[in-house]
Amino acid sequence: MIVVKEKEGTEYEALNHFNMWGIRKFGPPEGAKNVNLSISEFLPNGGAALSSSERERIYYVLRGSITVGDEQGREYLLNQHDMIYIPPDDKRDMKVNGLEAARVLVIVVNI
């Protein structure tokens, strides 16, 4: 078993993201083989440009509100305690709604 305390983690910059900071809490270096868990904090007007990943992703909104869009132009409004699953290779963008920062738990599964 591995315990990660509240104040532990590694700051990271995510490609194609803006007005945000991230803390990677757990992943392969600490013992997991296929899962990364991080927390992303997006400032108002923050978000991510349209892009894809070959990995599965889950976004769980801890605070605030975000809109996740896909390449077909559909938008998914997510508020506190909502989540979205993004399959491998699906393109998505993201933006913060309103003037409150959004905190998102991000789970990435390497397949």
N, C-alpha and C positions, 0 to 999 in steps of 0.2 A: 504494500500500500504506500501511496505517496500523498503527503499533505502539502497543500500550497496555501499559505496564509494570506490574509487580506492585503498586506503591504508588499507581497512578493510579486515578481513578474519582470518582464523586460519590455521597455518601450520600443516601439517599432513604427516605421512609416509605411503606409500601404500605398502601393502604386495606383495611380488614377483617382486617389481620394484627395479631398481638399477641406480646409478648415476643420481638421480632426486630429486627434492623437489616439494612439492605441497602446494597450498593454497586453502583451502575450503572457497568459497565465500558465499555460501548460502545452506541451507538444513533444515531438520526438526526442529532443535533447534531454528532457527530464524523465523519459521512460515510456511515453506513449509511442506506439509504432505508426498509427494511422490517423490520429485525431489531434487537432490543434484547437485550443480554446483561448479566446481573447476577448477583451472588452474594448470597444471603440466609443470614444466620446466625440460627438459631432457638435460643433458650435452652430448657432443659427446661421443660415446660408451655407452650411456645410453639406457634404455629400460625396458622391462617387460618380465618375463618368461611366458611360455605357461600356461595359467590357464583360468578358467571360472568363471562366476558370474550368480546368478539367477536373476539378474536385467538387464534391457535394458540399453545399453550404446551408446553414441554418442561421437566421437572424432572429433573435428574441429581444424585443424592445423592453429594456429595464426602466426607462424614463423617457418622457417626451413623445414625439410623433414623427414618423418618417413616411415618405412615399417611395415605394420601389417600383420602377418601371421596367418593362421588357421591350424587346426589339420590335414587337408588333404594335407598340404604342399603348398597351394596357397599363394601368396604374393600380397599385395595391396600397391602400392607406393602412398603416400599422400604428396603433397607439400602444400605450403602456400595457405590457403583458401579452401582446399579440406576437405571433411569429410567422415566418415565411420560410419554406424550404425551396432551395434553388438547385435544380439538378445539374450535373456536369454539363459544361459547354453552353448552358443557357446564358444569354447576355442579360445584364441588368444594370440599371443606374439607380441612384438613390439621392434623395434630398430631404433635408430637415424641414418640417412644417412649423411655422410660427417662430416665436422669439425665444423659446426655451431650448436649451441644449438637449440633445438626445443621446442616451447611453444605450448601446446595443451589445448584447452578448453574442459573440460570433463563434460558431462551431464549424470547423472545416474538417471534412473526412477525406483523407488521401486514399484513392482507390487504385 
